[in-house]
């Protein structure tokens, strides 16, 4: 046992010298045929670059959707009214249902256990506003003061309206980040007034920017939440006229923030049962459960990653075939060299190792260049298309490891074929 232990460093040194010598020979051969080596690497370079770029786009999109869903609150339930401005469609629904009402909100609040905070919602788009909006017309949202807790709003300056403002329908408002810039630019809006239709509201606060959905991937109607003007719910009822009041529900949404101990799915079923009963199955509302959306998004992410692995394998397979093709051609060119090495005592394992090392070096170099190229492509896409791209360590590791594996797999067959050449025939080969 002691003798074997004493021999271990010598064996390791011998193995290191063998691999080091093969690596040096591989580098010399690749540099000797530089153009051919580069062309061989192209398949790996483009395959790895494509994988890194695709995964970066997917990771950026997933991160944005996940952040939007988490911003909606994983302990929240959101009821949205399915409203229409068409009179005939409205009348057809009204024969069955009175629409979403404050009474619905009160019944849900009384029947559902575990509610930490809740508020109805009344939205409208004003016909005119002063100061004149420099961009899109802001959306006015009437809510209770509890909306700040439910939506996780952070006040940058001033304050959010309180229960006293709610109770008396005070003419005050809080601006979203985009609404503030659209109406007041870089000036301080606190204490200034905003005229919505015919009613003046005093600005008492500005909230920080929030993520905003550009599509319906978050489960709700796409809207720029930063372009909101928040006012007390009673102010929306008492002070503002809705141009579509004849065909709109009394309220258009309900936000429910549930305690951590509450079962989100069961609570959603209770809310649906209450509304189905009062609306007589008119299906004029929708219930958004951010927790379910988050779980569904995670399942989608897992499926997406699986598909990307498959695409990575297919993309890099082309590069591996190119490596094998070039290595087979290299065997024909270097037949005499192989024969001479076998004649002076090289074993079949030495020949196999030499060609496997060369194939791996091609894959390693192509993978490295491909990762850099893929990072550049992802940044270029983000700049040109305005998309969010994230190059993750996992995407780099995946592309790189697959490229090395492909080099090993497709290098073994040519290496084995080279090792099996008859030394005498190889030396005589022209």
Secondary structure, 3 states (H helix, E strand, C coil): CHHHHHHHHHHHHHHHHHHHHHHHHHHHHHHHCHHHHHHHHHHHHHHHHHHHHHHHHHHHHHHHHHHHHHHHCCCEEEEEECCCCCHHHHHHHHCCCCCCCHHHHHHHHHHCCCEEEEEEEEEEECCCEECCCCCCCCEEEEECCCHHHHHCCCEEEECCCCHHHHHHCCCEEEECHHHHHHHHCCCCCCCCEEEECCEEEEEEEEECCCCCCCCHHHCCCCCCHHHEEEEEHHHHHHHCCCCCCCCCCCCCEEEEEECCCCCHHHHHHHHHHHHHHHHCCCCCEEEEEHHHHHHHHHHHHHHHHHHHHHHHHHHHHHHHHHHHHHHHHHHHHCHHHHHHHHHCCCCHHHHHHHHHHHHHHHHHHHHHHHHHHHHHHHHHHHHHHCCCCCCCHHHHHHHHHHHHHHHHHHHHHHHHHHHCCCHHHHHHCC
